[in-house]
Every structure is written in structure tokens, then in C-alpha cells.
Amino acid sequence: MTPALLNYRAHSLPRATTLVLGSLVVAIPLSHYPHLQRTPWLLLPVLVGLVGTVDTLRCIQRRWNLYHAGVILCLYMDLMTVMLMLFLLVCPYCYQ
């Protein structure tokens, strides 16, 4: 019996948040922030962040309660994180 954190079929908000924030922690050194450099390896953290966002979306309940509101706040955090990683990916290609 595996814990819910490792079982992908079970809904787990900590796993989703760990995926998204972990991908951001990996993306910042990969982009050589604050001197942004081009690297296609940033696609991997962006994809992991998107998987974490979908995993957070799976945790929404049908009826509104405080847990549902917390999951929506986590979704906003996930979207901001994914947009930041996309900025780190695209910005060096815009300024040559």
C-alpha cells in the first residue's frame, strides 16, 4: 500500500503543490537568473508545473466549502508559477 503522496490515482493537494513549486525551484537556476540565458531544458520544469496544475485541478470538490476555496487559491498560485516559468523560457528569445 503506497501513501497518497506517491499514488497518482489518489487526489493529493500536497503532491500537486510540491510538483509546481519544485519545478519553479529547478527552473530558476536553469535560466541563470538574473542573467537570463537561452536553454530548451526549461521546457521540462514547465511541463512538470502543468502536470502539477492539473493535479491541483483534480482536487476541486463539487460543492463549495472552505477546502474548495483553498484549492482555487492554490490554482492561482500554480498559474502564476507556470507563467513565471514561461517568462523565463521565452524572454531570452525575445531579446537577442
N, CA and C atoms as a LAMMPS dump frame, in Angstrom:
ITEM: TIMESTEP
0
ITEM: NUMBER OF ATOMS
288
ITEM: BOX BOUNDS ff ff ff
-5.0000000000000000e+02 5.0000000000000000e+02
-5.0000000000000000e+02 5.0000000000000000e+02
-5.0000000000000000e+02 5.0000000000000000e+02
ITEM: ATOMS id mol type element x y z
1 1 1 N 0.841 -1.174 0
2 1 2 C 0 0 0
3 1 3 C 0.888 1.241 0
4 2 1 N 0.787 2.047 -1.043
5 2 2 C 1.602 3.253 -1.133
6 2 3 C 0.847 4.434 -0.529
7 3 1 N 1.568 5.408 0.019
8 3 2 C 0.886 6.584 0.56
9 3 3 C 0.253 7.413 -0.557
10 4 1 N -0.699 8.269 -0.185
11 4 2 C -1.428 9.057 -1.185
12 4 3 C -0.513 10.031 -1.911
13 5 1 N 0.592 10.398 -1.296
14 5 2 C 1.512 11.328 -1.939
15 5 3 C 2.165 10.707 -3.17
16 6 1 N 2.369 9.386 -3.164
17 6 2 C 3.01 8.701 -4.288
18 6 3 C 2.018 8.036 -5.24
19 7 1 N 0.787 7.846 -4.815
20 7 2 C -0.222 7.195 -5.635
21 7 3 C -0.899 8.24 -6.527
22 8 1 N -0.663 8.182 -7.843
23 8 2 C -1.193 9.204 -8.737
24 8 3 C -2.709 9.114 -8.88
25 9 1 N -3.303 7.977 -8.626
26 9 2 C -4.756 7.848 -8.766
27 9 3 C -5.503 8.541 -7.638
28 10 1 N -4.848 8.713 -6.49
29 10 2 C -5.474 9.409 -5.366
30 10 3 C -5.251 10.905 -5.508
31 11 1 N -6.247 11.702 -5.129
32 11 2 C -6.132 13.151 -5.188
33 11 3 C -5.274 13.611 -4.017
34 12 1 N -4.249 14.399 -4.306
35 12 2 C -3.342 14.853 -3.266
36 12 3 C -2.912 16.286 -3.548
37 13 1 N -3.373 17.209 -2.713
38 13 2 C -3.002 18.603 -2.874
39 13 3 C -1.538 18.864 -2.514
40 14 1 N -0.976 18.217 -1.483
41 14 2 C 0.46 18.426 -1.226
42 14 3 C 1.36 17.953 -2.368
43 15 1 N 0.998 16.856 -3.032
44 15 2 C 1.793 16.386 -4.166
45 15 3 C 1.753 17.408 -5.3
46 16 1 N 0.583 17.962 -5.571
47 16 2 C 0.453 18.931 -6.649
48 16 3 C 1.259 20.19 -6.351
49 17 1 N 1.178 20.677 -5.123
50 17 2 C 1.923 21.878 -4.753
51 17 3 C 3.417 21.615 -4.788
52 18 1 N 3.834 20.432 -4.369
53 18 2 C 5.255 20.076 -4.414
54 18 3 C 5.761 20.015 -5.851
55 19 1 N 4.962 19.479 -6.756
56 19 2 C 5.359 19.426 -8.162
57 19 3 C 5.547 20.823 -8.745
58 20 1 N 4.61 21.71 -8.458
59 20 2 C 4.668 23.048 -9.045
60 20 3 C 5.82 23.849 -8.453
61 21 1 N 5.918 23.899 -7.136
62 21 2 C 6.982 24.69 -6.52
63 21 3 C 8.356 24.068 -6.735
64 22 1 N 8.418 22.736 -6.803
65 22 2 C 9.685 22.08 -7.1
66 22 3 C 10.16 22.388 -8.506
67 23 1 N 9.227 22.46 -9.457
68 23 2 C 9.617 22.803 -10.818
69 23 3 C 10.088 24.248 -10.905
70 24 1 N 9.515 25.138 -10.092
71 24 2 C 9.996 26.522 -10.073
72 24 3 C 11.4 26.604 -9.489
73 25 1 N 11.651 25.823 -8.437
74 25 2 C 12.986 25.809 -7.826
75 25 3 C 14.024 25.305 -8.821
76 26 1 N 13.649 24.385 -9.682
77 26 2 C 14.574 23.876 -10.701
78 26 3 C 14.715 24.866 -11.857
79 27 1 N 13.636 25.573 -12.204
80 27 2 C 13.648 26.456 -13.365
81 27 3 C 14.506 27.698 -13.154
82 28 1 N 14.553 28.211 -11.938
83 28 2 C 15.308 29.445 -11.695
84 28 3 C 16.806 29.242 -11.93
85 29 1 N 17.449 28.205 -11.373
86 29 2 C 18.87 28.023 -11.699
87 29 3 C 19.118 27.635 -13.165
88 30 1 N 18.174 26.922 -13.773
89 30 2 C 18.348 26.558 -15.185
90 30 3 C 18.372 27.782 -16.1
91 31 1 N 17.637 28.824 -15.731
92 31 2 C 17.582 30.019 -16.569
93 31 3 C 18.723 30.982 -16.283
94 32 1 N 19.556 30.669 -15.284
95 32 2 C 20.674 31.518 -14.865
96 32 3 C 20.184 32.902 -14.461
97 33 1 N 19.101 32.932 -13.707
98 33 2 C 18.535 34.189 -13.231
99 33 3 C 19.546 34.915 -12.371
100 34 1 N 19.753 36.2 -12.453
101 34 2 C 19.057 37.277 -13.162
102 34 3 C 19.587 37.539 -14.561
103 35 1 N 20.615 36.848 -14.996
104 35 2 C 21.133 36.999 -16.364
105 35 3 C 20.559 35.862 -17.203
106 36 1 N 19.359 36.083 -17.731
107 36 2 C 18.632 35.025 -18.417
108 36 3 C 19.377 34.561 -19.66
109 37 1 N 19.474 33.251 -19.803
110 37 2 C 20.123 32.649 -20.96
111 37 3 C 19.161 31.678 -21.626
112 38 1 N 19.357 31.491 -22.917
113 38 2 C 18.514 30.561 -23.667
114 38 3 C 18.847 29.128 -23.293
115 39 1 N 17.825 28.363 -22.996
116 39 2 C 18.007 26.932 -22.762
117 39 3 C 16.682 26.211 -23.004
118 40 1 N 16.685 25.208 -23.863
119 40 2 C 15.45 24.451 -24.078
120 40 3 C 15.124 23.509 -22.92
121 41 1 N 16.049 23.335 -21.972
122 41 2 C 15.798 22.461 -20.828
123 41 3 C 14.71 23.012 -19.915
124 42 1 N 14.362 24.289 -20.078
125 42 2 C 13.299 24.867 -19.259
126 42 3 C 11.925 24.313 -19.619
127 43 1 N 11.821 23.628 -20.748
128 43 2 C 10.538 23.004 -21.092
129 43 3 C 10.148 21.921 -20.088
130 44 1 N 11.137 21.215 -19.546
131 44 2 C 10.826 20.147 -18.575
132 44 3 C 10.181 20.682 -17.305
133 45 1 N 10.73 21.727 -16.645
134 45 2 C 10.026 22.248 -15.472
135 45 3 C 8.657 22.839 -15.792
136 46 1 N 8.512 23.422 -16.988
137 46 2 C 7.205 23.965 -17.367
138 46 3 C 6.189 22.836 -17.493
139 47 1 N 6.591 21.736 -18.112
140 47 2 C 5.667 20.595 -18.255
141 47 3 C 5.324 19.979 -16.902
142 48 1 N 6.315 19.872 -16.018
143 48 2 C 6.045 19.342 -14.668
144 48 3 C 5.12 20.286 -13.914
145 49 1 N 5.306 21.601 -14.094
146 49 2 C 4.407 22.571 -13.477
147 49 3 C 2.986 22.446 -13.989
148 50 1 N 2.838 22.189 -15.282
149 50 2 C 1.497 21.99 -15.835
150 50 3 C 0.847 20.713 -15.306
151 51 1 N 1.646 19.665 -15.142
152 51 2 C 1.115 18.42 -14.559
153 51 3 C 0.665 18.666 -13.122
154 52 1 N 1.444 19.446 -12.378
155 52 2 C 1.058 19.789 -11.009
156 52 3 C -0.21 20.629 -10.969
157 53 1 N -0.383 21.521 -11.946
158 53 2 C -1.599 22.334 -12.005
159 53 3 C -2.821 21.473 -12.302
160 54 1 N -2.674 20.526 -13.201
161 54 2 C -3.781 19.605 -13.489
162 54 3 C -4.089 18.752 -12.261
163 55 1 N -3.05 18.363 -11.531
164 55 2 C -3.257 17.581 -10.308
165 55 3 C -3.984 18.412 -9.253
166 56 1 N -3.691 19.711 -9.182
167 56 2 C -4.424 20.583 -8.264
168 56 3 C -5.877 20.707 -8.699
169 57 1 N -6.106 20.811 -9.987
170 57 2 C -7.461 20.927 -10.513
171 57 3 C -8.298 19.698 -10.178
172 58 1 N -7.662 18.545 -10.109
173 58 2 C -8.384 17.312 -9.759
174 58 3 C -8.901 17.323 -8.329
175 59 1 N -8.322 18.174 -7.473
176 59 2 C -8.7 18.191 -6.053
177 59 3 C -9.934 19.038 -5.769
178 60 1 N -10.471 19.733 -6.758
179 60 2 C -11.657 20.568 -6.522
180 60 3 C -12.855 19.671 -6.234
181 61 1 N -13.633 20.08 -5.235
182 61 2 C -14.843 19.341 -4.885
183 61 3 C -16.04 19.97 -5.584
184 62 1 N -17.126 19.203 -5.68
185 62 2 C -18.304 19.685 -6.4
186 62 3 C -19.036 20.788 -5.634
187 63 1 N -19.171 20.648 -4.34
188 63 2 C -19.854 21.66 -3.536
189 63 3 C -18.844 22.656 -2.998
190 64 1 N -19.26 23.91 -2.899
191 64 2 C -18.364 24.941 -2.415
192 64 3 C -18.241 24.837 -0.901
193 65 1 N -16.995 24.824 -0.416
194 65 2 C -16.69 24.922 1.012
195 65 3 C -15.316 25.576 1.129
196 66 1 N -14.793 25.669 2.329
197 66 2 C -13.51 26.342 2.509
198 66 3 C -12.369 25.575 1.853
199 67 1 N -12.453 24.266 1.785
200 67 2 C -11.429 23.48 1.087
201 67 3 C -11.424 23.834 -0.398
202 68 1 N -12.618 23.96 -0.972
203 68 2 C -12.744 24.337 -2.381
204 68 3 C -12.109 25.71 -2.619
205 69 1 N -12.332 26.653 -1.709
206 69 2 C -11.736 27.986 -1.833
207 69 3 C -10.214 27.914 -1.733
208 70 1 N -9.699 27.075 -0.854
209 70 2 C -8.256 26.897 -0.738
210 70 3 C -7.649 26.298 -1.993
211 71 1 N -8.35 25.37 -2.611
212 71 2 C -7.858 24.766 -3.854
213 71 3 C -7.848 25.804 -4.973
214 72 1 N -8.837 26.687 -5.006
215 72 2 C -8.847 27.746 -6.015
216 72 3 C -7.664 28.688 -5.808
217 73 1 N -7.348 29.021 -4.552
218 73 2 C -6.166 29.845 -4.283
219 73 3 C -4.89 29.131 -4.724
220 74 1 N -4.822 27.819 -4.515
221 74 2 C -3.659 27.048 -4.978
222 74 3 C -3.577 27.046 -6.501
223 75 1 N -4.732 27.008 -7.173
224 75 2 C -4.73 27.074 -8.638
225 75 3 C -4.186 28.413 -9.13
226 76 1 N -4.548 29.5 -8.459
227 76 2 C -3.992 30.806 -8.827
228 76 3 C -2.486 30.834 -8.627
229 77 1 N -2.013 30.243 -7.53
230 77 2 C -0.573 30.173 -7.28
231 77 3 C 0.108 29.342 -8.367
232 78 1 N -0.512 28.241 -8.76
233 78 2 C 0.043 27.398 -9.818
234 78 3 C 0.128 28.156 -11.139
235 79 1 N -0.916 28.9 -11.469
236 79 2 C -0.91 29.648 -12.721
237 79 3 C 0.158 30.733 -12.712
238 80 1 N 0.339 31.419 -11.593
239 80 2 C 1.4 32.426 -11.516
240 80 3 C 2.773 31.787 -11.665
241 81 1 N 2.955 30.626 -11.064
242 81 2 C 4.236 29.931 -11.147
243 81 3 C 4.519 29.463 -12.577
244 82 1 N 3.525 28.909 -13.23
245 82 2 C 3.708 28.45 -14.614
246 82 3 C 3.976 29.636 -15.532
247 83 1 N 3.288 30.765 -15.319
248 83 2 C 3.542 31.952 -16.144
249 83 3 C 4.95 32.489 -15.911
250 84 1 N 5.442 32.441 -14.682
251 84 2 C 6.811 32.872 -14.411
252 84 3 C 7.81 31.968 -15.129
253 85 1 N 7.568 30.661 -15.109
254 85 2 C 8.474 29.749 -15.808
255 85 3 C 8.407 29.95 -17.322
256 86 1 N 7.219 30.236 -17.858
257 86 2 C 7.111 30.53 -19.288
258 86 3 C 7.832 31.835 -19.629
259 87 1 N 7.789 32.812 -18.734
260 87 2 C 8.535 34.043 -18.946
261 87 3 C 10.03 33.761 -18.982
262 88 1 N 10.515 32.933 -18.045
263 88 2 C 11.931 32.589 -18.031
264 88 3 C 12.334 31.826 -19.293
265 89 1 N 11.391 31.095 -19.873
266 89 2 C 11.67 30.337 -21.091
267 89 3 C 11.669 31.227 -22.328
268 90 1 N 10.723 32.133 -22.435
269 90 2 C 10.506 32.882 -23.67
270 90 3 C 11.307 34.183 -23.722
271 91 1 N 11.51 34.837 -22.607
272 91 2 C 12.141 36.157 -22.585
273 91 3 C 13.525 36.201 -23.239
274 92 1 N 14.412 35.243 -23.015
275 92 2 C 15.723 35.326 -23.693
276 92 3 C 15.641 35.245 -25.211
277 93 1 N 14.599 34.625 -25.745
278 93 2 C 14.462 34.526 -27.189
279 93 3 C 13.931 35.828 -27.787
280 94 1 N 13.284 36.654 -26.974
281 94 2 C 12.734 37.917 -27.465
282 94 3 C 13.813 38.988 -27.611
283 95 1 N 14.786 38.993 -26.739
284 95 2 C 15.864 39.989 -26.763
285 95 3 C 17.162 39.315 -27.17
286 96 1 N 17.559 39.561 -28.39
287 96 2 C 18.766 38.887 -28.874
288 96 3 C 19.952 39.72 -28.681
